[in-house]
Amino acid sequence: MEIATMDAQYAALTTGAAFQLRPTGGMLRMTDDDRIDFLQRMTTNNMAALTPGTSAVTILTSPVARSLFVFTVVCEHDALLLLPALGETEVLLKHLRGQIFFMDKVKIEDVSAHYARLRIMGPEARSTLMDLGYEASSADGAVEAVNDVILVHQ
């Protein structure tokens, strides 16, 4: 039975569309006036180039350029959503809070309890999303929000 299930999963991934639930994938919400400058100082990607409805993968580095965290940043009008690697939400939150100086206007909260993360993959992933009513842009970094679902193309 398990082999058939694995065969079916592999077939969905290689010829159709496969969903992967990510229960340990959390989400952080960063708000206030200095949120973009704050991330710009510590990460490798150009956070200032993000506009609402776009996203970017970035790397948070140590002062000696050691990679500490890799995560996706989703830009909204009044906030940045941070999608850390699986299982790293709490440790990323703690690290970021430790980097906020008294003059920084930055607030960070763990909003994982309000969201569920999943991944859809496979050659038919885009058409499956379109069948569900999404535009499903093929542009890397595009973000689409429909009915309380945030779709990030990577």
Backbone as CSV, one residue per row, in Angstrom:
resi,resn,N_x,N_y,N_z,CA_x,CA_y,CA_z,C_x,C_y,C_z
1,MET,0.823,-1.199,0.000,0.000,0.000,0.000,0.860,1.252,0.000
2,GLU,1.919,1.263,0.801,2.766,2.446,0.884,3.449,2.733,-0.449
3,ILE,3.876,1.680,-1.169,4.540,1.881,-2.452,3.583,2.514,-3.451
4,ALA,2.347,2.053,-3.490,1.361,2.652,-4.396,1.146,4.118,-4.057
5,THR,1.088,4.427,-2.769,0.911,5.815,-2.357,2.097,6.654,-2.802
6,MET,3.307,6.134,-2.602,4.492,6.872,-3.022,4.533,7.006,-4.537
7,ASP,4.126,5.957,-5.263,4.070,6.035,-6.718,3.077,7.099,-7.162
8,ALA,1.924,7.141,-6.513,0.911,8.145,-6.861,1.413,9.549,-6.548
9,GLN,2.107,9.701,-5.433,2.656,11.013,-5.086,3.717,11.438,-6.093
10,TYR,4.571,10.514,-6.471,5.610,10.823,-7.449,4.997,11.185,-8.798
11,ALA,3.974,10.449,-9.198,3.296,10.745,-10.464,2.665,12.130,-10.432
12,ALA,2.042,12.479,-9.322,1.441,13.815,-9.204,2.509,14.890,-9.302
13,LEU,3.640,14.658,-8.685,4.712,15.646,-8.687,5.357,15.797,-10.056
14,THR,5.478,14.714,-10.803,6.183,14.773,-12.086,5.277,14.975,-13.289
15,THR,3.993,14.661,-13.157,3.107,14.803,-14.318,1.896,15.678,-14.054
16,GLY,1.620,15.977,-12.801,0.422,16.750,-12.460,0.741,17.867,-11.496
17,ALA,0.019,17.892,-10.395,0.236,18.894,-9.349,0.174,18.192,-7.998
18,ALA,1.101,18.532,-7.135,1.153,17.930,-5.802,1.154,19.030,-4.750
19,PHE,0.370,18.833,-3.697,0.330,19.765,-2.570,1.158,19.188,-1.430
20,GLN,1.925,20.039,-0.782,2.702,19.639,0.387,2.316,20.554,1.543
21,LEU,1.699,19.990,2.563,1.388,20.767,3.762,2.687,21.051,4.501
22,ARG,2.805,22.247,5.072,4.028,22.650,5.761,3.675,23.101,7.182
23,PRO,3.301,22.156,8.053,2.818,22.524,9.387,3.857,23.214,10.261
24,THR,5.140,23.022,9.992,6.162,23.709,10.787,6.643,24.986,10.109
25,GLY,5.952,25.382,9.041,6.296,26.620,8.343,5.531,27.780,8.941
26,GLY,6.204,28.611,9.687,5.542,29.736,10.339,5.588,31.005,9.512
27,MET,5.120,32.088,10.118,5.108,33.381,9.456,5.281,34.484,10.497
28,LEU,6.133,35.453,10.161,6.330,36.630,10.996,5.786,37.841,10.257
29,ARG,5.273,38.801,11.003,4.760,40.045,10.412,5.562,41.195,10.992
30,MET,6.188,41.973,10.097,7.014,43.103,10.496,6.313,44.390,10.066
31,THR,6.124,45.301,11.021,5.430,46.557,10.749,6.240,47.739,11.270
32,ASP,5.748,48.912,11.003,6.236,50.221,11.439,7.169,50.827,10.389
33,ASP,7.532,52.071,10.621,8.185,52.901,9.605,9.540,52.395,9.114
34,ASP,10.325,51.759,9.954,11.688,51.370,9.580,11.821,49.907,9.161
35,ARG,10.718,49.224,8.911,10.775,47.786,8.641,11.650,47.451,7.438
36,ILE,11.544,48.234,6.356,12.327,47.940,5.152,13.799,48.251,5.391
37,ASP,14.095,49.415,5.968,15.488,49.769,6.269,16.126,48.759,7.214
38,PHE,15.368,48.292,8.180,15.858,47.310,9.146,16.333,46.046,8.431
39,LEU,15.510,45.498,7.544,15.914,44.291,6.811,17.003,44.589,5.789
40,GLN,16.976,45.772,5.209,17.984,46.161,4.221,19.386,46.098,4.839
41,ARG,19.500,46.488,6.098,20.806,46.511,6.781,21.379,45.120,7.007
42,MET,20.529,44.129,7.133,20.997,42.816,7.583,20.902,41.698,6.558
43,THR,20.261,41.937,5.438,20.056,40.843,4.489,20.725,41.134,3.157
44,THR,20.818,40.110,2.334,21.565,40.204,1.083,20.762,40.759,-0.079
45,ASN,19.455,40.691,-0.034,18.650,41.162,-1.156,18.266,42.621,-0.950
46,ASN,17.849,43.276,-2.014,17.487,44.691,-1.964,16.034,44.833,-1.516
47,MET,15.836,44.990,-0.232,14.488,45.113,0.321,13.814,46.407,-0.131
48,ALA,14.596,47.444,-0.406,14.040,48.726,-0.838,13.369,48.615,-2.207
49,ALA,13.723,47.595,-2.971,13.130,47.414,-4.300,11.771,46.726,-4.249
50,LEU,11.414,46.165,-3.108,10.118,45.490,-3.000,8.982,46.501,-3.030
51,THR,7.936,46.147,-3.717,6.711,46.944,-3.748,5.563,46.027,-3.340
52,PRO,4.460,46.589,-2.868,3.332,45.727,-2.497,2.958,44.780,-3.638
53,GLY,2.794,43.523,-3.288,2.459,42.520,-4.287,3.672,41.810,-4.858
54,THR,4.855,42.051,-4.270,6.060,41.356,-4.718,6.716,40.663,-3.531
55,SER,7.640,39.771,-3.840,8.363,39.050,-2.794,9.793,38.821,-3.249
56,ALA,10.636,38.446,-2.305,12.026,38.119,-2.615,12.552,37.154,-1.565
57,VAL,13.409,36.273,-2.002,14.130,35.411,-1.077,15.387,36.169,-0.673
58,THR,15.705,36.149,0.609,16.883,36.863,1.088,17.603,36.028,2.135
59,ILE,18.823,36.422,2.420,19.643,35.727,3.409,20.044,36.727,4.476
60,LEU,19.786,36.382,5.720,20.224,37.202,6.840,21.608,36.704,7.224
61,THR,22.570,37.621,7.272,23.951,37.237,7.534,24.442,37.785,8.868
62,SER,25.503,37.180,9.355,26.165,37.658,10.573,27.096,38.812,10.188
63,PRO,27.669,39.506,11.167,28.617,40.586,10.854,29.835,40.124,10.051
64,VAL,30.161,38.833,10.103,31.288,38.319,9.319,30.802,37.575,8.070
65,ALA,29.601,37.909,7.624,29.012,37.405,6.374,28.706,35.908,6.395
66,ARG,28.454,35.355,7.549,28.018,33.961,7.645,26.508,33.911,7.464
67,SER,26.029,33.009,6.642,24.588,32.869,6.424,23.933,32.311,7.677
68,LEU,22.931,33.028,8.184,22.226,32.595,9.385,20.842,32.050,9.069
69,PHE,20.098,32.769,8.228,18.730,32.386,7.887,18.465,32.712,6.426
70,VAL,17.721,31.841,5.766,17.207,32.102,4.423,15.697,32.135,4.553
71,PHE,15.073,33.197,4.048,13.624,33.307,4.156,13.072,34.161,3.025
72,THR,11.770,34.042,2.814,11.070,34.832,1.809,10.420,36.023,2.490
73,VAL,10.509,37.181,1.839,9.868,38.400,2.329,8.765,38.767,1.348
74,VAL,7.540,38.892,1.846,6.391,39.293,1.043,6.039,40.720,1.441
75,CYS,5.991,41.608,0.456,5.706,43.016,0.732,4.211,43.297,0.599
76,GLU,3.643,43.819,1.674,2.267,44.312,1.672,2.327,45.831,1.825
77,HIS,1.182,46.505,1.719,1.164,47.967,1.828,1.696,48.456,3.168
78,ASP,1.338,47.801,4.243,1.688,48.300,5.573,2.535,47.332,6.396
79,ALA,3.040,46.279,5.758,3.798,45.275,6.507,4.664,44.448,5.567
80,LEU,5.594,43.732,6.173,6.362,42.711,5.478,6.043,41.386,6.148
81,LEU,5.744,40.374,5.363,5.542,39.025,5.888,6.822,38.248,5.644
82,LEU,7.331,37.612,6.668,8.547,36.825,6.568,8.186,35.352,6.671
83,LEU,8.608,34.583,5.679,8.332,33.146,5.628,9.650,32.406,5.832
84,PRO,9.963,32.059,7.072,11.234,31.381,7.355,11.227,29.932,6.878
85,ALA,12.410,29.353,6.868,12.528,27.928,6.574,11.751,27.146,7.631
86,LEU,11.381,25.940,7.287,10.593,25.111,8.200,11.288,24.968,9.553
87,GLY,10.523,25.206,10.609,11.025,25.044,11.962,11.891,26.179,12.490
88,GLU,12.068,27.257,11.727,12.961,28.341,12.149,12.241,29.616,12.578
89,THR,10.938,29.596,12.697,10.188,30.816,13.000,10.599,31.428,14.334
90,GLU,10.590,30.633,15.388,10.890,31.168,16.726,12.310,31.699,16.829
91,VAL,13.275,30.959,16.292,14.667,31.394,16.402,14.925,32.634,15.541
92,LEU,14.278,32.742,14.380,14.412,33.953,13.566,13.790,35.143,14.283
93,LEU,12.618,34.952,14.865,11.966,36.025,15.615,12.872,36.519,16.742
94,LYS,13.439,35.610,17.496,14.323,35.979,18.605,15.540,36.745,18.090
95,HIS,16.129,36.271,17.007,17.306,36.941,16.447,16.964,38.359,15.978
96,LEU,15.876,38.496,15.236,15.498,39.820,14.730,15.185,40.785,15.866
97,ARG,14.459,40.327,16.856,14.153,41.204,18.000,15.427,41.655,18.702
98,GLY,16.429,40.813,18.735,17.702,41.162,19.355,18.499,42.184,18.569
99,GLN,18.121,42.417,17.314,18.827,43.374,16.461,18.155,44.746,16.413
100,ILE,17.002,44.887,17.028,16.282,46.166,17.004,16.924,47.116,18.009
101,PHE,17.378,48.267,17.512,17.947,49.296,18.382,16.834,50.196,18.890
102,PHE,17.103,50.941,19.942,16.063,51.750,20.586,15.460,52.793,19.650
103,MET,16.185,53.221,18.627,15.657,54.226,17.696,14.890,53.597,16.524
104,ASP,15.027,52.303,16.326,14.355,51.634,15.208,12.852,51.580,15.440
105,LYS,12.113,51.983,14.435,10.652,51.866,14.483,10.279,50.579,13.742
106,VAL,10.375,49.484,14.470,10.117,48.161,13.906,9.389,47.328,14.954
107,LYS,8.339,46.660,14.519,7.622,45.709,15.373,7.562,44.383,14.626
108,ILE,7.809,43.311,15.356,7.772,41.980,14.755,6.902,41.087,15.623
109,GLU,5.981,40.378,14.977,5.143,39.445,15.724,5.025,38.133,14.964
110,ASP,4.849,37.076,15.711,4.634,35.752,15.142,3.144,35.612,14.852
111,VAL,2.800,35.498,13.582,1.390,35.372,13.182,1.096,33.974,12.639
112,SER,1.954,33.029,12.964,1.819,31.658,12.455,0.471,31.034,12.769
113,ALA,-0.090,31.352,13.920,-1.369,30.757,14.324,-2.521,31.190,13.425
114,HIS,-2.340,32.262,12.680,-3.399,32.788,11.820,-3.286,32.311,10.371
115,TYR,-2.226,31.581,10.050,-1.983,31.148,8.679,-1.594,29.681,8.652
116,ALA,-1.784,29.064,7.514,-1.255,27.728,7.247,-0.436,27.844,5.971
117,ARG,0.687,27.166,5.941,1.526,27.208,4.743,1.470,25.869,4.027
118,LEU,1.430,25.940,2.710,1.526,24.747,1.891,2.245,25.110,0.616
119,ARG,2.706,24.098,-0.076,3.414,24.304,-1.338,2.719,23.459,-2.387
120,ILE,2.566,24.032,-3.571,2.057,23.263,-4.709,3.175,23.214,-5.746
121,MET,3.430,22.003,-6.245,4.532,21.785,-7.178,4.064,20.897,-8.321
122,GLY,4.855,20.870,-9.365,4.597,19.998,-10.493,4.263,20.780,-11.743
123,PRO,4.325,20.112,-12.893,4.104,20.805,-14.163,2.688,21.358,-14.334
124,GLU,1.727,20.831,-13.609,0.348,21.315,-13.715,-0.049,22.212,-12.542
125,ALA,0.920,22.640,-11.744,0.618,23.471,-10.574,-0.072,24.771,-10.983
126,ARG,0.457,25.436,-11.994,-0.121,26.715,-12.418,-1.551,26.538,-12.919
127,SER,-1.789,25.555,-13.762,-3.145,25.364,-14.293,-4.111,24.940,-13.184
128,THR,-3.624,24.181,-12.212,-4.470,23.809,-11.072,-4.883,25.045,-10.288
129,LEU,-3.935,25.938,-10.047,-4.252,27.184,-9.340,-5.224,28.042,-10.146
130,MET,-5.047,28.076,-11.454,-5.963,28.845,-12.303,-7.365,28.245,-12.248
131,ASP,-7.463,26.918,-12.217,-8.769,26.261,-12.084,-9.450,26.633,-10.769
132,LEU,-8.649,26.959,-9.753,-9.182,27.349,-8.447,-9.477,28.847,-8.355
133,GLY,-9.256,29.576,-9.462,-9.605,30.992,-9.488,-8.459,31.964,-9.301
134,TYR,-7.230,31.487,-9.310,-6.069,32.363,-9.171,-5.522,32.724,-10.541
135,GLU,-4.918,33.901,-10.635,-4.248,34.278,-11.880,-2.978,33.465,-12.054
136,ALA,-2.337,33.128,-10.937,-1.141,32.277,-10.927,-0.081,32.783,-11.888
137,SER,0.376,33.998,-11.645,1.421,34.605,-12.458,2.640,33.702,-12.511
138,SER,3.302,33.697,-13.651,4.529,32.915,-13.763,5.750,33.763,-13.422
139,ALA,5.546,35.033,-13.079,6.664,35.909,-12.733,7.225,35.538,-11.365
140,ASP,8.518,35.312,-11.300,9.147,34.966,-10.032,8.994,36.120,-9.051
141,GLY,8.546,35.819,-7.852,8.358,36.837,-6.830,6.983,37.461,-6.813
142,ALA,6.127,37.097,-7.767,4.774,37.662,-7.808,3.964,37.161,-6.619
143,VAL,3.117,38.037,-6.101,2.272,37.709,-4.953,0.831,38.004,-5.323
144,GLU,-0.058,37.093,-4.984,-1.481,37.265,-5.256,-2.254,36.904,-3.993
145,ALA,-3.178,37.761,-3.602,-4.006,37.501,-2.421,-5.461,37.379,-2.856
146,VAL,-6.063,36.232,-2.570,-7.454,35.971,-2.921,-8.099,35.215,-1.765
147,ASN,-9.235,35.723,-1.285,-9.995,35.028,-0.234,-9.122,34.565,0.932
148,ASP,-8.366,35.467,1.493,-7.504,35.173,2.643,-6.399,34.163,2.354
149,VAL,-6.081,33.940,1.096,-4.970,33.079,0.713,-3.933,33.956,0.025
150,ILE,-2.689,33.841,0.459,-1.596,34.578,-0.159,-0.791,33.585,-0.977
151,LEU,-0.709,33.811,-2.278,0.004,32.933,-3.189,1.310,33.617,-3.576
152,VAL,2.432,32.967,-3.299,3.750,33.510,-3.618,4.381,32.605,-4.660
153,HIS,4.693,33.172,-5.826,5.325,32.371,-6.873,6.837,32.389,-6.674
154,GLN,7.425,31.198,-6.594,8.885,31.084,-6.474,9.398,30.065,-7.450
